[in-house]
Amino acid sequence: MDTSPHRGQRMPRSERRAQLLEAAQAVFVERGYHAAAMDDIAEHAGVSKPVLYQHFPGKLELYLALLDEHCDTLESLVRQAMQEPAEDNQDRVRATISAYFDFVSREGAAFRMIFESDLTGVPQVRARLDTLELACAEAIADVIAHDAGIPDEHAMLLATGLSGMSQITARHWLAAESDLERDEASELVTALMWRGISSLPMAGGERSESAHG
């Protein structure tokens, strides 16, 4: 079905690229990556196949471009959570976990397509996901190392655990489609994680929990 008003019209390259990616995501979500065809994506975007191939040489390139967009979004959310002013360290833990829950609730079916597809074993896809996980963990580790005054290696291990649990629990919450509200689910995970994080020593010998009284 042609949902685009731009068939036959010239568009700026960046605008056309965004249009094609939007069409590709819609088709991937509806039919799945393997069942989707470049013909379907071109038709959905309201362009000819040659126009589509001018921007993307194949279906995998479309998928990787979408993956890059989603990875950038999640990394930005995590970094923003680490940079926002916080009254105490529990606020930072809460903000980190909320970033993952916000992302999965915002992306919905697209999140499942990217992070739970059978393409995660494809080398190009795996490399991007590994880079994302590392970038998010490093952003969190920098704050933990600074606030807790622990070695970078320890901070990185804890940050990996925090980001990993945040992603897994957010994905479970999304898939379960329960009556549990997003904020309530996020707060439950925050309470669990904070019990561990709060036992860490702060720089100067205090415990993290003492940072807010």
Order of alpha helices (4+ residues) and beta strands (2+ residues): alpha-alpha-alpha-alpha-alpha-alpha-alpha-alpha-alpha
